[in-house]
Amino acid sequence: MSSERSRKKFLSPEGNWEGFLSVAQGAGLDVDDPHMQELYDYIRVVLPGLQAVDELDLSGVDPAMVYFPPQSIISQEPAQPGT
């Protein structure tokens, strides 16, 4: 089943509880946790809002090239001129 069909089935009014539990278990979550229903309900509210991200046209956009130096470099004292 395509990811688009799975998403539509998951977000349909009747949902797909079994599919959700399967994905949750694959992600290492405890499917017997009493909060799973709460997580399921939350995801069903949030996921449709994220669909806009799938629809973004990023062709021709270069990824940001941000460099975060290791903490050890940041914490060193700057070199003194002439040393």
Summary of the structure (lengths in Angstrom):
residues: 83
radius of gyration: 22.2
end to end distance: 65.1
largest distance: 72.5
contacts: 124
relative contact order: 0.08
helix: 51%
strand: 0%
